[in-house]
Amino acid sequence: MAKKGQEKNTANKAKHSKLIAQKKNKQKSKSEDRKARLKAIVELAKAKKDTSENA
């Protein structure tokens, strides 16, 4: 016998998948932003160190 009617839970599964994807993307962007800030801080510290050694 073939199934008839609407499939069960497809709308909820689609919503859940969308929300999980949003969450993962948000975490990824936060991680990238954090790495960029740290990199900038390290570059600034290196530049400061170089100028203080030369002075």
C-alpha positions in Angstrom: 0.0 0.0 0.0 1.2 3.4 -0.9 1.1 6.3 1.5 -1.6 8.9 1.0 -1.8 12.5 2.2 0.8 14.8 3.6 4.1 13.5 4.9 4.6 13.7 8.6 6.7 16.4 10.2 8.3 17.7 7.0 7.5 21.3 7.8 9.0 21.0 11.3 12.1 19.3 10.0 12.6 22.1 7.4 12.3 24.8 10.1 14.6 22.9 12.4 17.2 22.5 9.6 17.0 26.2 8.8 17.4 27.3 12.4 20.4 24.9 12.9 22.1 26.3 9.8 21.5 29.9 11.1 23.1 28.9 14.4 26.1 27.3 12.8 26.6 30.3 10.5 26.4 32.7 13.4 29.0 30.7 15.4 31.3 30.6 12.4 31.1 34.3 11.8 31.7 35.0 15.5 34.7 32.8 15.4 36.1 34.5 12.3 35.5 37.9 13.9 37.3 36.9 17.0 40.3 35.6 15.0 40.5 38.8 13.1 40.5 40.9 16.3 43.2 38.7 17.8 45.3 39.0 14.7 45.0 42.8 14.7 46.0 42.9 18.4 49.0 40.6 17.7 50.1 42.8 14.7 49.8 45.9 16.9 51.9 44.4 19.7 54.5 43.3 17.2 54.7 46.8 15.7 54.9 48.3 19.2 57.7 45.9 20.1 59.6 46.7 16.9 59.4 50.5 17.5 60.5 50.2 21.1 63.5 48.0 20.1 64.6 50.5 17.5 64.2 53.5 19.7 
